[in-house]
Amino acid sequence: MKNLFGTDGLRGVYGDDLTDELAYKLGLALGEMYGPSLFVVGHDTRESAEPLQKALVKGLLEKGAKVKLAGVLPTPAVAMVSKLLDCFGIVISASHNPYQYNGIKVLRSGFKLPDEEERKIELVMEAVSAGVEKGFAEFDPHLRELYIETLLKSFHGLDLSGLKIAVDLANGAAIMTTPEVLNALGANVTCFSKEPNGKNINENCGSQHPEFLSERMRGFDLGILHDGDADRCILLGENAEEIHGDKIMGVVAVQLKHEGRLRNDTVVATIMSNKGLEDYLLDRGIKLTRVKVGDKYVLEGMIELGTNFGGERSGHIIFLDRSTTGDGLITALEFLRLMLSTGKSASELSKEVEDYPQVLLNVPVADKSVAEHPTLKREIEKYLERFRIVVRASGTERLVRVMVEGKDETEVKRVAKEFCKLVHELDRG
């Protein structure tokens, strides 16, 4: 047993890559290593969440851990609660993936565990033995309230009265938190994708499918789209155009600098962020530093560089002075605050950051290591003068992701298709 943890915890198809037995062993290992610590456990709305939680908690209790069950709660809410209570947090969620997937993320005092600590957990999982139940577990409804109260205090004075906001909840973990906070701040809120049934999480809705909400945007000032665990936020302007993470980071970073909140005038993004964002920030005296894909690596880069703001084009955006991880609700509130302080509409703000033509395609593969094939690296070098090309293995799915960026959209699409074909051929051998 090894290499269980990817870029965002354990993740896989439930019953195949991720089983109740694996969750039980993880619970045993965590209890063995950290018991009798307190663990706060939350989950999204997938049908597999309850059996995975039951198995995980069984392992924890057999090693003497104390467990508070939060029920359905977004990943960033569990992170914030674990920081406030100075304890471990565990989230059972596969984020933006379809319902057949699930995952388990482990946090300590709000932060995801470093790679080397996850490797130690894997080793303990191989050797740990069952025990006798001696810990205790209880459901605590106040955990959700603690998150909501903390956010409202953090954004005290933000008055959203008069704003009509559409929210796509992706039938996921934010079905109670995001509407409650927005309503408390005075917004006129209409929610979509708000009736989870265990199988419809992220199904043709949420941040992965902005077209669903875009067809319903007439009369709204802003659209907010979450993924299944609500650590992402993609926005829609009043004209239904998509405002992705790069555009959000660009305009918000300038505002943070103006307010003296942007430490070291630096933003951390990933290799997937558009060069248009980089040029926009540089023109305004802000440096963009890139790291590999994954919000945990964005956070590591932020800490290393002493900055407090960064994120991903996909909508994982971290405001380290407000939270320890990406929080889709915090991102939306910061953007709304920017709209009100500047008097600009969402569409006006979005247009400030130019987006160079970029294509991102996914190639299903049998072996994700094909992304490191020498032939691919040689081919990429041939195009570097005219294009920015990234070929990488997905950290959460059996895919290789191909990203091509350049100034000519037709050429960008052509080159991207060529690289997808090459990945497919190399994967077949």
N, C-alpha and C positions, 0 to 999 in steps of 0.2 A: 504494500500500500504506500504510494507516494505521489507527489504532484497532484494532490487533491484540490488545493487552493489555486484559483485563477486570479485574475486581476481584481475580482470582487467577491472573494470568499469561495465557498463550495457552490457549484452550480451544475445542473444537468437536467436531463429528462427524468421526471419522478418515476421511480420503479425500475429505472435502468441505471443511469449514472449516479443518481441520488436516491438512496433507499432509506427506509426507516431504520434499518440496521446500521447504516453509516451515521445517521443522525444520533442514534443511541451511543455509538462508539465515540462520536465527537463530544457528547455530553459527559461520558465517562472521563475522557481525556481532559476536558476543561475542568471538571470537578477535581480530578487527580492533581492537576497543576495549580489550580487557583482556589480550590475550596478551602475554607467555608465562606468564600466571598459571596456577595450579592450579585445576582444576574437578573436583569430586566429583559424579558422576552416579548417581542412584538412580531406581528406578521401581516401579510397582505391578504387578499381575498380569494386566493386559489383554493380549490378543494383539497389539495394535498397539504395545506398549511397545518391543519389540526393534527393529522397523524404524525407528521414530522415533529411538531411541537411536543406531542405526547412522548415520542421516543427520545427526543433530545432531553426533555425534562427528567425522564426516568433515569437516564445516565447521570445527570447532574445530581439528582437527589441521592442516588446510590453512593455518591462520593461526599455527601454532606453539604452540598451547596444550598444557599437560600435563593429562592426564585420568586420574582414578582411577574405575573402575567399581565401584559398590557392589552391583549386582544388585538384587533385591527388597528395598526398605527404605522404611519410612514417611517421609512428608514431615518430621515433627519430628526424626527421626533424622538425615536429611541436613542439616537446619538445624543441629542440635547439632554434628555432625561438622565442618561448614564453619566454625562458630565456633571450635571447638577447634583446627582446623588453620589458621584465619585465611585461608580461601580462598573461592572461589565454590562454590556448591552449585546443582545443577540437578535438579529432580524431574520425572519424566515420569508424570503422573497426572491424572485428572479427578475425583479425590476421591470424592464421593458419587454422581456421575452414572453412568448405565448404561454397559456395556462399549463400546458403539458410540462413545462420547465418549473423548477423551483431552485432555491438556493438558501444558504445559511451564511450570514455575515457576522463576524465577531468584532466587537468594539470594546475598548477600555477607556473609561472616562471621556467618551465622545469620539475617540479616534480609532480608526481601523488599525488592526495589528500590523506591524511590519512583516515583510516577507520572511525574514529569518525566524521570527517567532511562530509564524504559521508552519514553517518546516518542522520546528520542534513539536508542535501539536500533532503533526502527521506521524512523527516517530512514536509519540506516546500512544496514539490511536492503534498502532500496530501491536503494542505490548500490553495495554491496559486490560485488566480483568474486571468482571462484574463485582458488584458489592451488595450490601444490604441497605435498603432505603433508610436514610437517617436525616436527610435534609427536610425542608418544607417548601411548599409552593402555595401561592395565593393569588387570586385575581385582584388587581388594584385599579379601579376606574379613575382614580385621581391622577394617574400618570399622564393620561391624555390632557386632563385639565391643567397639569403643571406645564406642559408644552404650550398650550394655547395662552395661558396667563403670561408666560415668559415672553412670547412673541408680542402680545398686546402691550406689555410694558416696554419692550424694546422699541416699538413703533408708536409710542405714546405721542399724541398730537397730530398723527396722520389722519386727516379727515377726507374720506372718500365719498362724501355725500355728493349726489348729483352724477356720479359716474356709473354707467351701465356696463357691467362686466359679465361676459360669458365664460364659464369654466367647464372644461372637459376633464372629468375626474378619472377617465380610463377604466371605470368600474373597479377602481383599486383602493389603495390604503388611505387616500385623502378624502374619502367620502364624507367624513364628519369634520375634519380639522380645517381644511381650506374654506369651505362655506361659512363655518362659524366665525373664523377670524375676519373674513371680508365683510360679513354682515355686521360684526361688532364695530368695525371701523366706518360704517355708514354707507357702504356700497350697495347698489341695486344689483343683486346677484341672481343669475339664472344658470343652473347647473345641468349638464348633460352627462351621459354615461355614468349614472349615479346609482345603478341597481345591479350590483354584482350577484352572480349566481354560481360562482366557483369556477366557471369556464369562460366567461366573457371578458376577463381582464385583458386590456390592451387590444381587444378584438375590433379591428377597423375603427379605432378611436384613440384618443390620447396623443401624446407627443410624437408617436411613430406615424400617426395618420392625421395630420393637420387638415386634410381635405374634408374630414367629417365636420369639424367645427366651422371651417371656412364657408361652408354652404349655409350656415345658420347665423352669420355675423351681422346681418342687417340690423341697424339700430343700436349696436353696441360700440362702446368706446375702446374696449380691449378684450381680447380673448386670451385665456390662460389655459395651457394644456400641460397636464402632468403625465408621467408614466405610471406604471403600476405601483411603485413604492414612493412616488412623489418626491424623489430627489432631483428630478429634472423639471425644467420649465422651458417650454417654447411658447412664444406669444404670437398673437395675430393682431394686426392693426385694424383700425376702423374700416378699412377697405378690404379686409380679409387677407392681406398679404402676410406671409410668414416672417416672423422676426426670430431668427435662430440665435444660438448662444453667442456667436461671434459679434453679431450686431448689438446684442444686449451688453456684452462685456465692453464693447467699444464706448458706447455713450455713457454707460454707468461709470466706467473708469475715469472719464474726464470729469464727471461730477464729483467723484470721490476725491480726485486731486484738488479740485476747486475748493472743496470743504476741508482739505487737510487730512483726509482719512486714508489716502492711498500711500502706504508706507513705501519708501524708497522709489516712488514713482515707477513702480514695476508691476506688470501683469504677467502671470504665468498661464500659458495655454499649452495645448498639445501640438504634435506634428500635424494634426488634422485641421487646425485652424487656418482660415484663409489669409493669404498675404495682404488682402485688402484691409483686414483688421490691423495687421502689423504696421502698414504704411499710415493708416489713420492715427494710430497711437503715437508713432514716431513724430508725425507732424505737430503733435501737441505735447511733446516733451516727455512722453511715456515710453518706457522700454518694454518690449514683449520678449519673454524667454519661453522657449518651447521644451517640453518634456515628452516622454512616451505616453501613449494613450492609457487612460485610467485616472479617475479622479483621485485615487490614493497617491498617484505619482505627481499630480498637480499639487496636492497638499504638501507632499514632501519637498517639492521645489519651492513652494511658498515659504515654508519654514526655513529652508536652507538659505534663501535669498532675503529673508527678513521682510517679506511683503505680506499683505493680508487679503489679496484679491486675485482670483484666477478661476479657470474653468475650462469647459469643453464646448465645442460647437454644438454638441448634442443637447446642451442645456444643463449639464451639471456645472453649477457655478457656486463658488465658495466665497462667502464673506466671513473671513476668519475673526473679525471683530464682533460678529453676531452669532456664529455657529462654528462647529468643528468640521462640518461636512457640507456637501451640496444640499440645498434645501429649496425645492421648487417654489414654495410659498414665500420664503424670504426674497428670492429673486424677483418674483412678481411684485411684492410690496416695494422693493427698492426701485423698480421701474416705474411703478405708479407714483412714488414719491418724486421721481425725476420729472414725470409728466406734469405734476402739479407745480413743482418749483420753477420749471422753465416755461410753462404755459403752452408747451408744444404737444401736438397729438402723437400717438404712437407711430403713425405712418411718417410724420415729419422727423421724428428721432431715428427711425429705421433707415431713412434715406441718407443720413449723415455718413454711414459706414458703407463704402463701396464693397461689393462682393464680386471678386474676379470669378469667371466661369470655373466651376469645380464639379467633378463627377465622382461619386462614390458608389461602387458596385460590389456586391457580395458574390463570392464564388464558393458553392458547396464543395467540400473536399473530404477525402478519406483520411488524409494526413496533413494536419495544419503546418507541420514543419516545412512544407514545400515553400512557404513564404520566405524561407531563408536560402532557397536554392541559388547556387552561384550564377546560374544562367540568368535568373531574374535580376540579380545585382548588376551583371554586365549590361543587360538591356537598359536598365534604368539610367546608368551612366551615359548612355548614348543620347538621352533626351534632356539631360539636366540644364542645358543652356536655354531651352524654351519652355520647359514644364517643371512643375514641382510634383514629384511622384512618390507616393508612399504605398508599399505593399506590405501588409502585416497580417498575422494570424489573429483572429478574434479571441479575446480572453474568455468569452462566455458561450460561444457556439462553434459548431464544426464548419467554420467559414474562413476564407481568406478575403480580406477587405482590400480593394484596389481603389486608391484615390489619385486622381490626376487633376492638376490645376494649371491654368494658363490663360492667356488673354483672348484666344480664339476658341469660342465654344464648340464649333464644329470639329476642330482639330483635337480638342480635349476629349470629346466623346469618342472619336476614332481611336486615339491612343489608349484610352481606358478599355475599350473593347479588345484591342490587341493584347493588352496585358492580361485580361480575363481569360482569353483564349490560351495564352501561354501558361498561365497557372493551371488551367484545366488539363492541358497536355502533359505538363510536368507531373501533376498529381497522378495521372493514369500511368505514368512511367514510360 
